[in-house]
Amino acid sequence: MENGMICRRNFIRHCSLTIAALPFLNGLGCSLKKDEPSVFPLDLFFPSPELPKLKQRIESPLFNTYWTELLETDIAADRQFLLQELQLNNHIHHLARAYQILEREAFVYLMTEDLERGELAHLAVQTILQFKKWDYHIEAGKDIVGLQRAPGSLISMSLAYDWLGDILSDTERIEMLQQMGDKGCEACYTALYGMRYPDRVVGWGYDPESSFFTIRDMSRWPLILDRTNLKMVPIGALAVGTAALYGKDERADRWLEMVIYSYEKFVQLFMPDGSYDEGSAYWNYTAKHMALCVEVLQRKGLADLFDRANYPGMMRFMLALQMPHEGHDPYCVNFGDSGMSFDSDIGFWIASRARDGLAQYTAETFYRHHTPFSVIWHDRSVKPKPPKENRQLHHLDLDWIISRTGFEKDDLVVAMRSGLPSNHENADRNSVLLKAFSEVLLNDVKHPPYDHQHPAWMLRTSPAHNCVLIDGSGHQYHDGLEGTNASQAEAKIVRTNQENDLHYWASDATQAYALVNPDVESVTRSVIVLLDLPAVIILDKLLKKEQRSILAARWHIENIDEKGSADIQGNRFVINRPLAKFAAVSACSEGVDIASKTLPIPEAEGIYPFVEVAAKNKAKSALLLTAGCPLGKGEEIPELSIKPQGDAWHIRIARQDRVAELHIYDRGATPEYERV
């Protein structure tokens, strides 16, 4: 073997090897009998007699495109990868691709009985069995910690065992169950044990035999991951593996106890309204494993956990986050690393289990991809019910807040990230996003780097978000040495108001900024959304204790396609995108300077332009005001003005036949507004 490469052709040709001759037998004490065929199918997620219904369902219009894509997969490329390119110590990429091939091909074979697809799945099974280990994290220098790759391998092997029928010999089935226990379930159990008893962990690290390595302090990972999606992934996989091996492996009761305990602890991370602090994409990854766990345990009569979490609320959370725009439809409000929408499988499962029409509507309308479980879980008897109102102000229990005129690409969405720290977050307290006319006009970078050594790491910090800066500095964030874990920065929504054509809120981020600058007395941001114009007014207020400072706000431009720009004239600026623009005027109690700049990041990593609106003079008390309108392509810039008037600032916005006027009063830590 050279660099983890071995010849898989000969292994497949001689797959009649006896169990005694296979190198995976490592004395872990599995109770499987080596001289008897194993029982199959397992019917893990649907009873065998329902298979004809699934075959009919996958040919329905809902799944037509998905099914065509599966049938037209380039299986020659996948076969070449498995036979010639895969390296047996490359877990992060190659093992993941192998088990993705396996799950897909086992499902296609189940639906079609196409032997060519079944043999590709068979090849993937044999390839995965050859990996010495199924993950690349290790405890105490010897025990594999199953966080992602072992869970993925365990789930796909369980499904293949269930779906491949007579393609697998009895010998191979026994081999699969052995490795599912030893390399899958035990690795997941080790991960969950470490999170349950972090004081007993000797030390997590990277397996030196794996190809993946980066510099990272993992000493607190058992504590950190206990509150992240990387806890639910091994829970879900261990549930599937336990169900597959229950009655066949003497360790199954120990695994089951760990699954139930860990699941019941994990669901406490969700807010009462069903919202989840890692955002949409990580919710998708998390909730899918929750569904696998709950479904397989209930089907096998091992536990009933569905009502431990507010699953219908989770789908309302996903609906609240929707922010489709050009090139990204569907897409969600992009707080932290998370903006991708969800796969339909989890939505269909929730809709079916809860008989929830809004969940069904959300899943059918805003899904990103279908999966095999989309077909398994879709229940057409649940009739989709759209939301009663398009204009909504979503104030989530997370203290995230989203104003919208509707759910289509051209509708207005204004969102603010207030609230507590979370895994995968950025330094974005009080950051505001704006989408209208199918363009993101106040932007948050889509999925910045994970690695603190990456030259674009600063994309995670406050200067790279639509945040307030104090003397050029943002609020507290960590150095990334432990990963993308939570910071210590907090903010909170302190005021809200909702009228027919107006949404208002104010958020206090004092704690977050005071962690960097103890002289900060108060930092607040207030947002007024005028839905009929539409227009957005943003008020930033800074109070210092002793020292004078420069208050500034940055407004970042979507430029992933290099088609974003800004024009500046005096106290006015326009952010330009191909389909829309944002025209705004700014003022400040200390005078205002506006400049167009780019982040100091190597151009090879992208060009990140922004508009900076800053006070001209340092002050202990400063109010920065910005009022603007999103405009469709070709629409003329409306009348926008901010002027001092007595003890107030007078804002006037006149757009075609619509006019709005407000007075802003600079009183205390949070400005007050009055409609004129």
N, C-alpha and C positions, 0 to 999 in steps of 0.2 A: 504494500500500500504506500503511495506517495502523495503527500499533501492531502490526506483524507480520501483519495480516489481509490476505488476498487472496481473490479469488473462485475457488473450486475447481470450480464447476459448468462454467464455460467451458473450464477446463483439461481436464476429463474429456471434454467433448463434442468437443474438438479434440485428442485424444490421438494423432492421426496426425502430429503435428509431426515433422519430420525431426530426426535426431540433430544435424545441423549447426546447427539453430536453437535447441537447448536451452542454457540458461545454465550448466549444470553443467560443460560442457567447459572445463576450465581449464588445459589444457596440461601435465598431470602425466605424460604419456608412457605411458599405458596401451596395451598391445599389442593390444587388441580391434580386430577389423576392423569398420568401421562399415557395410559394404555387404553383410554376410552374416548370415543368421539364426543365433542361438546354438543350441547343442545342449541339449536337455532331454528327459526329466527327468534330474536329476543323481543320483537314488537315493542321497541323502546318508545316510539312516538306515535305510532298508529297500529291498529290491529291488522294483520295480514289480509283479512277479507276485504278491507277498504281499499286495497291497492287498485282495483279497477276504477274506483271513483277518482283517485288521484290522477290516473292516466287520462281520464276525461277532463279533469280540472285544468291540467297543464296545457291543454289544447284550446282553452277558452280565450277570448279576446284579451282579457286582463294579462295573461301570461304569454301571449303570442310572441312578442319581441324577445322576451327572456328565453323562451324555449327555442326559438330559432338560433339565438346566440349560442346556446348550449350545444345544439346539434351541429353547428358550424365551427366549433372550437378546433383550433389547429392542434390536433392530437399528435401529429408527427413531431412537432416542435417539443411537446411535452415528453414524448417517448425518448427523443434524443437527449433532452435534459436529464431524465432519470437514468439513462444508460451511459451517457458519456460526459456530462458536465457536472453533475452533482458531486459535492464534496461532503464526506461524512462527518466532518467537524464544523461545517458551516450551518449552524442552527438558525441564525437570525433570518437568513434569506432562503437557503436551500431546503432545510427541513420544512419551513413554512410553505414554500411552493409545493413540496411533495405532498403534504397533507391537504392542501387546497385542491390539488389535482385529484387526490383520492376521494375526497368528499364529492366533488363534482362528478367524477366518472362513475362512482358507485351509484349515485342518484340517477344518472342517465341510463346506466345498465338496468337499474330497477324499473325504470319507466319503459324501456325499449327492448330489453333482453338482447341488445346488440353485442355480440361476442367481442368485437374489436374494442368497444368501450369497456366491457368487463375485463378484458385482458390488460388494458392500460391501468385500470384500478388495481388489478392483481399485481402488476409491476410496482405500483406505488406502495402497496402493502409490503411487498418483499423489500423494497428500498428502505422504508421507515423501520422495518425490523432490524436492518443492518446497522442503524445508528447505535453506537455504544450507549449513548445517553440521549434523552429527549429534551434537554434544556441546557442552558449555558450559565446558569447561576448555581452556586455551590455553597453548602453550609459546612463549616468546620473542616474544609478541605477535602470532603469525601461524599457528602450527601447532596444529591441534586435537588435544587429548589425549583419547583414547577410554577412559573409565573405566567408564561405565555406559550412557549413552544411545547412543553409537555402537555398543558391543557389542550392545545390545538391538536396534537398528535393523538391524545387519548380520545377526544370526541370523534375525530375522523375514523379512527380504528374501530371504535364502537359501532359507528354507523356502517362501516364496511362489513363488519362481522354480521350485522343485521341484514344488509341489502345485497350482498354478493352471491348468496345462495350456493349452488354446487360448484361455482368457480373455485371456491376454497376447499381444500381437502380437510379431512378430520385432523390430520397432523398440523396443518397450518392453523386451523382454528384453535387448537390447544396452545400452539406457539403464540398466537395473537393474545389470547387471554392471559397467558403468563406475563408477556411484556406489558400489556395494559395495566396489570397490577404492579409489576416491579418498576417500570420506567415511567408510568403515567400516574396511577393512583398514589403511589408512595411519594413521588415527587410533589404532587399537589398537596398531599397531607403534610409533608415537611414544610412547605411554604405557609400553610395555614397554622400549623403548630407554632412556627416562629412568630407569627402575628398574634397568636393567642397568648403565648408565653415568651415575650421578647427578652425577659431577664434570663432565660435559659439558652438563648442563642449564643453560640460561640463566636460566630462571625460569618456574615454572608460576603461573597465575592464572586468574581468571574472564574469559570472553569478554565484552567490554563490549557486544557486540550482543545478548547473551542476556538474558532477563528475570530470570535468577537471579543474586543477589549476596548475599553476607554478608561480614562482617569475619572474615578468617582468615589466619593466617600460613602460607603454602604453601611456604616456602623449603626445608623439609625433607621435603616430601611424597614426592619420589621415593624417599627412604630409608625413610620411614614406611610407605608403601603397598606397598613391596617385601615386607613381611611380613604382608599382610592379604588379605582376600577380594577387594579391588579390584585385586589383581594377577591372580587367577585368572579374573576375568570377561573382561578383554580377551584372555587366553590362549585361553579356550574359544571366544570369538567369532572370533578371528583364525584358529583352527583350522578352524572352519566355513567362514569366508570363503575361506581358502586352498584348502580342498577344493572349494568351488564354482567357484573361478577357476583351479584348477590346469590348466595347458595352454592357458589362455586369456589369461593376464596374465603378462608377463615379470617381474613383481615377486614371483611366487608362491614361488620358491625362497628368496628372502630372508625372506619371511614365515614359511615353514615352519621355517627354521633358528631363527628367534626363538621360535616356538611350542615347539619341542622343548627348546631350552635353558631357556626360562622355566618350562616345566612341570616339568622335572627338578629345577630349583632350588626351585620352590614346594612340591613334595611333601615336601621335607625339613622343612617347618614342622609336619607331622603327627608326633605321638608314635608310638613303636613299636606301641602297642596300638590305634592308629587314632584316638585322641582329638584334638580340635582346639580350640585355646584361645579362639576367638571364640564358642563355644557353638553351640546347636542351630540357630537360625534362620540364622545366618551360615554354619554348616556346610552347610545345605541349599542356599543360594545358591552357595556355593563348589563343593560336590561335584557339583551339577548341571552346572556349566560344566566340571568335570573330566571328567564322563561324556561330554558333548558332544565334548570334545577327543579323548579316547581313542577313542571309538566312530567318529567320522568319519574320523580319520586311519587307523585300522586298516581300515575298510571300503574306503577309497580306496587302500590299500596303501602309505601314506606313512610310517607308523611304528606300532610296537606298544608301547604304554606302560602297559598294564594292571597289570603286576606291579611297577611302580615304587612303588606305594602299597599299604597294607594296607586294601583296600576292605572285606573282611568284618569287620575290626576296627572300621571306622567304623560299621557297623550295630550292633555290640555297644555302641559308645559311645552311639549314639542310644537303644538299649534301656535302658542304665544311667541315662539322664537322664529317663526318662518320669516325669511327675508330674501325671496327669490329676486334675482337680477340678471342682467345680460351675461351669458356665459356661465352662470351659476344658478341653474333652476332645476331642482330645488336647492336652497341654501338657507342657513340659519344665521341669526345674530351671532357675530363672531367675537365672543368674549374669550380671552385667553387663547388657547390653541385650537378652539373648537368652533367650527362653522358649518361643517358638513351636516347634511340632513341624515335621516335614519333609513334603515332598510325596512321593507314592508313587513317582514316576518314578525317582528315584535309587535307592530301595530295590529296586525291581523290576529295575533294570539290574544292580545288584550281585548280587542273588540269581541272576539268569540267567547272568551271566558267570562267577560263582564256584560255581554250582550249590549254593547255600547255603540250606538250609531255615530256619535261624534268621533270616537276613536277609529271607526271604520272609514269615515270620510277623510280623516287626517291621514290615515295610512294609504288609502287609495289615491289621494290627491298629491301628497307631498313626499312620497317615498323616493329614496335615491336608487336602490337596487332591489330586485327580487332575489331570493335564495331558495334552496330546496324547502326550507321551513315555511316560506311564504305559501308555497303550494300545499304543504301539509296542514297549515293552520288557517288558511282562508276559509271563511264560512259565509257564503253568499246569502244566507238567510238573515244575517245582520244587515239591516238596511242603512246605508250611509246617511247621516244627517249633518248638513253644514252648520256652521255657527250662526246663531240668530242675528248677530250684529257684526258688521264689518269694521266699523269704528270701535276701537277698543283701547283701553288703557290697562295693560297688564302690570300689576304690581305684585311680583312673585314673592313668596316667602323668603327667598334668597336676598331680597332687597335689590333685585334687578328690576328695571322698569322699562316698559316698551309701549310706545304710542304708535297707533297705526290708523290709516284710513281704510285698509283692506288687506287682502292676502295675495293680490296679483302683482306681477312684476312692476307695473307702473305706479302702484300705490305707495303712499308715504309711510316710512318706518323711521322712527326716532327712538334710539335705545340708549340707556345709561347703565354702566356697570358700577353699581354701589355694592355694599355688602361686605361679607367676611372673606378671609383668605380661602384658597382652595388649591388642590393639586392641578397642575397644568395651567395655572393662572399666569397672567402677565402683570406688570406694575401699572394697572389701568383703572385705579379707583377714580370714579367720576368721569371716565372717558365717555364721550358721546359718539354714536354712529348715526349716520343719516343716509337713507336710501330713498330715491324717488325717480320716476320716469325710467325705471329699469337700470339705473346706475347707482353705485355707491359713491356718494359725494363727500362724506366725511368718513374716512376709511380706517380700518384696522387691518394690519397685515395678516394674510391668511397663513396660518400655521408657521410661526417662526421657529428657528432651530431649537432642538432639545439640548444640544451639547454646548456647555459653557465655553469650550475652546473654539467654537465656530466663529468665524470673523463677523457674522451677522447676529451674534448673541444680543447686541444692544436693542434689536427689534422687540425684545421682551420688556424693555425698561420704559419708564414714563416718558422720556423724550421722544419715543417712537409711537406714542399714542396721543389721542385727542384730549390731553390732560393739561392741567395747570402746572407751570414751573415757577419755582421761587429762586431767584438768582441763578437760573439755569438748571436747577436741580428738581427732580421729581420726588416721589414719595419712596418709602422703604421697599427694597427688594433684596433677594439673596444673591449670592455669587454663583449659584448653579452647581457647586461642587457635589452636592447631594442629589442633583437631578432637577427636575422641574416641579419640585414640591412647593407647598404653600409658603408664602411669606408671612409677615406679621402684620401687614397693613389692613386696616379696616375703614369702612365708610358706612354711613347709614342714611336712609331716606328719612328726613325730618318733617317734610310737609308734602301734601298732595292736594290737588283739586281737579275735578272733572266736570266740565260743562258740556253743552251740546257741541260746541265748536272749538273748545279749548281744553287742553290738557296741561297741567302744571305739576311740577315737583321740585323739591330742593333736597340736595344731599350734602352731608357734612363729612369731609374727609380729613378733619383736623388730626386725628390720631395717626393716620398714615404719614402725613407730612412732618408731624412733630417728632416722629422716630428718627428723621434725618436732621431736622432743624428744631431743637428744643425751644427756640425763640418764637415759634409759630403759636399764635393764640387761637386762630380759627381759619379754616379754609372751607368755603362752601361753593357749590355750583347750583344755580337754579335754571330750570328749563321751562320755557313756555312754548307750546306747540299750538299754532292757530291752524286748525284743520281745513277750514274753508278756503284760505288763500291759495295754497298753504304757505306757512312761514314758520321759522324757528327763531326764538330769542334765547340767548344764553348769557347768564349773568354770573361772573366770577368775583368773589369777594375774599380778600385777604386781610387779616388782622395780625400784626406782630406785637410782641410784648415790649421789646426794647429797641431792636435794630431796624433800620429801614431796609427795604428790599425792593427788587424789581419783580413785579407780577407779570407773567406772560401766559399765553395759551397757544397751543399748536393745533393746526387743522391739517390732517394728513390726506394726501391725494392718492386715490387708486391709480397705480401705474404698473401693474403686473404685465400689461400689454404695451407699455411705454407710450400710452396715448393720453396720459393725464398731464395737466399743466395748470398754471395760475397766472392771472393778470392782476396787477396792483396799480392803483391810482389813488394817492393820498391815503385817506382813511377807509378806502373801499378795496375789496378784492373779489375776484371771480375764480372759482375752481371749475375747470373745464374737463368734460368727458365727452366721448363721441355722441352720446345720445341725450345728454343733459348737462346742466351746469348749476352751480350754487353761487348766487350773487349776494354779497353781504357788505354791511357797513359796521364799523367798530368805533367805540369811543372809550375813554378812560378818565377817571377822576384826576389822573396825573399826566394827561396827554397820552397820545398813542402813536406808536411806530409799527408799521406793517412791512414785512419782508418775506420774500420767497427764498427758500433754502432747500438743501437736501441733507439727508443723514450722512454722517461720515463713515460710510460702509464701502468696502471695495466694490467697484462697478461690476465685477464678475458675479457678485451676489445680488445684483439688482440696483436700480436707482429709485430712491424713496424721497420724493419731493413733499414739501409741506409749506403752509403759510404760517408764519409766526406773528401773532398780535401781542405787542408788549407795551407796558407802560413806559413813558419817556423818562420818568423820574422815580427815584426810590421813595418809598413811603411806608409808614407803619400801618396805614389803612388805605386800601386801594380797591376800587370797583372797576372791573373791565366788562364792557357790554358789547355783544355782537348780535346783530339782527340780520337775517337773510332769508332768501326764497330759493327753493329748488325750481329750476326752469326746464321745461321741455325743449327739445331740439328746435332751434329757430325762434324761440320765444324771446321777446325783448325784455331787457332788464327793467324792473318796475322802479317806482319811486321808493327810496329807502333813506330814512334820516333818523339820526339820534342827536338831540340837542338838549343842553341844559335849559330848564324852565323853572325858575323859582327854586324851591327846595327839591325838585324832582328832575329826572331825565325824561324827555318826551320822545317817544318812539312813534314814527309814522311809517306805515307801509301801504302804498296804493298800487294795486295790481288790477289793470283793466277796470272793471266797475266795482271792485271790492276794495274797501279801505279798512284798516285797523289802526287804532291809536291807543297807546298805553302810557301811563306814567310809572316810572320806576323810582322808588324812594330808597335812598341809601341809609338805612336805619339798622345799626347793630350788625350782627354777624351774617344775617341773611336778608338780602334786599326784599322789599315788598313791591307788589305790582297792583295797578288799578286800571281798569279799562275806561277809556275816555268816551 
